[in-house]
Amino acid sequence: MAEIVKAEAVVLRKTNFKDSSLIVQFYTKEFGKISAMLKGARSSKSKIGSKVDVLNHTEIVLYKKEERELQLVTQANLKNYFPNVKEDLDRLKYAAAICELILELIPENENNEKMFRGLTKIISLIDKKDSDPQILFARFFLFFIKEIGYEISTKNCIKCGAKLKSTQTNAFNYEEGIICSECYNENILSYKLSSELFELFDCLSTRKKINTVNRKSINNVIFILEKFLTYHIPEFRGIRTLKLL
Ligand SMILES: [Zn+2]
């Protein structure tokens, strides 16, 4: 038996199906990531097609069957469509990278309300004209990594527990996270962090204000996090969106 339910959902990806339908991946507050069929959504008479653009925050009605891989969505109401993100290639790139992380690394049907709130909040912030999408993405990436079970701490060395200080030479170990200078001497296969880079990690993960924005350093943080995830999840090959756009 199918159950008729409402869900709050962000559109992650849509693909054309047959003559007039769509297959859409949504991240929902209630059920986590789901795939759904939207019959006839591409026909000119459809009231639903225009509302399910990628990134849109919507409220959907679905006929939900537990054992079915593709759910059926029959209605969608728009809550927010983030116009500024869609007009700006740089904003769009980072918002698309966020969708990619969820599409690639989160299993279907696992609900996580905190992740859903994090997702809608970060896209709303990227949509603000005075915001910095690259910093917002790096912050979200750290939050995301924590939510999927691999927290990176800038407080204490992950190996020995010593308090980390920016005045020492800390390092990033791809297996474990940030380690202190003493542990670095024993694990030289780690990536040495300059004090600037360590402080940036600290600001990004604790939401402290970032005073001087060095694009290259933020890219470096994103690169280190990608390598960290590749180490833990071998099938993950890095974020394609950031390389393409
Ligand atoms: Zn240590």
Boltz pocket constraint, residues with backbone or C-beta under 6 A from the ligand:
constraints:
  - pocket:
      binder: B
      contacts: [[A, 157], [A, 158], [A, 159], [A, 160], [A, 161], [A, 162], [A, 179], [A, 180], [A, 181], [A, 182], [A, 183], [A, 184]]
      max_distance: 6.0
